């Protein structure tokens, strides 16, 4: 009932079904960009604190850990955004957005943990890697199912459902 109400509100405001379906993905994307900006600002702050001027990437351990944490998060950012949207468009925008929020939480904990100690990065690193692999799996499954439906005219989920509905 709530989804019917929301759909009616969106439609009365001229919001297309596609906009409605991708809104959560867009919100997670904006949040992810803000998180990356926060990480960059933290590096700038630590640079100033320890007088490490660009382009130097070495200095006190606190600076180096913060710098590496930000760099590592930036390295995975394109992969995250790609699989977030692919899983959201081809599998489920809600589930993908939830995974995206979990990934961002894990990356935030990773950044904070790594900034404090090298050991502090490990548990959040493993957590965020698992969430990223889940998004990769959802993306692969969604694209695969769509490929079968669009190019081979086979709805695998429908056929699987029919096969499991045995008397």
C-alpha positions in Angstrom: 0.0 0.0 0.0 2.8 2.4 0.8 4.5 1.8 -2.6 1.2 2.6 -4.3 0.9 5.8 -2.3 4.5 6.7 -3.1 4.0 6.0 -6.8 0.9 8.1 -6.8 2.7 11.0 -5.2 5.7 10.7 -7.6 3.4 10.5 -10.6 1.3 13.5 -9.4 4.6 15.5 -9.3 5.7 14.4 -12.8 8.3 11.9 -11.6 8.9 9.1 -14.0 9.0 5.5 -12.9 12.7 5.4 -13.9 13.4 8.4 -11.6 11.5 6.7 -8.8 13.5 3.5 -9.2 16.9 5.2 -9.4 16.4 7.8 -6.7 17.9 5.7 -4.0 20.9 4.9 -6.2 21.5 8.5 -6.9 21.2 9.4 -3.2 23.9 6.7 -2.4 26.0 8.1 -5.2 25.9 11.6 -3.8 26.6 10.3 -0.3 29.6 8.4 -1.7 31.0 11.6 -3.4 30.6 13.5 -0.2 32.5 10.7 1.6 35.3 10.9 -0.9 35.4 14.7 -0.4 35.6 14.2 3.4 38.5 11.8 3.0 40.3 14.3 0.8 39.7 17.1 3.3 41.2 14.9 6.0 44.4 14.5 4.0 44.6 18.2 3.6 44.1 18.7 7.3 46.9 16.2 8.2 49.2 17.7 5.6 48.8 21.1 7.3 49.2 19.6 10.8 52.5 18.0 9.9 53.7 20.5 7.3 53.8 18.0 4.5 53.5 20.0 1.3 52.4 18.5 -2.0 53.5 16.6 -4.0 55.2 14.8 -1.1 53.5 11.6 -0.1 55.8 10.7 2.8 56.1 12.1 6.3 55.0 11.2 9.8 53.2 7.8 10.1 49.9 9.5 10.9 50.1 11.4 7.6 51.1 8.4 5.6 48.3 6.2 7.0 45.7 8.9 6.3 47.1 9.5 2.8 47.1 5.8 2.0 43.6 5.4 3.4 42.3 8.1 1.2 44.2 6.8 -1.9 42.9 3.3 -1.3 39.3 4.5 -1.0 39.7 6.5 -4.2 41.1 3.5 -6.1 38.0 1.4 -5.3 35.5 4.3 -5.9 35.0 3.7 -9.7 34.5 0.0 -9.1 32.0 0.7 -6.4 30.0 3.2 -8.4 30.0 0.9 -11.5 28.7 -2.1 -9.7 26.3 0.0 -7.5 24.5 1.3 -10.6 24.7 -2.0 -12.6 23.3 -4.0 -9.8 20.6 -1.3 -9.2 19.5 -1.1 -12.8 19.6 -4.8 -13.7 18.9 -6.4 -10.4 17.3 -4.3 -7.6 17.7 -0.6 -6.9 16.6 -1.1 -3.2 19.0 -4.0 -2.5 21.8 -2.3 -4.3 21.3 0.9 -2.4 21.3 -1.0 0.9 24.6 -2.7 -0.1 25.9 0.7 -1.2 25.2 2.2 2.2 26.9 -0.8 3.9 29.9 -0.4 1.7 30.1 3.4 2.5 29.9 2.6 6.2 32.7 0.0 5.8 34.8 2.4 3.9 34.3 5.1 6.6 35.3 2.7 9.3 38.3 1.6 7.1 39.4 5.2 6.7 39.1 6.0 10.4 40.8 2.7 11.4 43.7 3.1 9.0 44.2 6.7 10.0 44.7 5.5 13.6 46.8 2.3 13.0 47.6 0.0 10.1 46.0 -2.9 12.0 42.8 -0.8 12.4 42.0 -1.1 8.7 41.7 -4.8 8.5 38.2 -5.7 9.8 36.5 -2.8 7.9 38.6 -3.7 4.8 37.3 -7.3 4.9 33.7 -6.1 5.5 33.7 -3.6 2.7 35.3 -6.2 0.3 32.5 -8.6 1.1 29.9 -6.0 0.3 31.7 -5.1 -2.9 31.8 -8.7 -4.0 28.0 -9.0 -3.2 27.4 -6.0 -5.5 29.6 -7.6 -8.2 27.5 -10.8 -7.8 24.2 -8.9 -8.0 25.5 -7.0 -11.1 26.6 -10.2 -12.8 23.4 -12.0 -12.0 21.2 -9.0 -13.1 23.1 -8.5 -16.4 23.1 -12.3 -17.1 19.3 -12.6 -16.5 18.7 -9.5 -18.6 20.8 -10.9 -21.4 18.8 -14.2 -21.4 15.5 -12.3 -21.4 16.4 -9.6 -24.0 18.6 -11.6 -26.5 17.5 -15.2 -26.0 13.9 -14.5 -25.1 14.2 -16.7 -22.0 13.0 -15.5 -18.6 15.2 -17.7 -16.4 13.5 -16.6 -13.2 10.0 -17.4 -14.5 11.2 -20.8 -15.8 12.9 -21.5 -12.5 9.8 -20.5 -10.6 7.7 -22.8 -12.9 10.1 -25.7 -12.4 10.0 -25.3 -8.6 6.2 -25.2 -8.5 5.8 -28.9 -8.6 2.5 -30.5 -7.4 
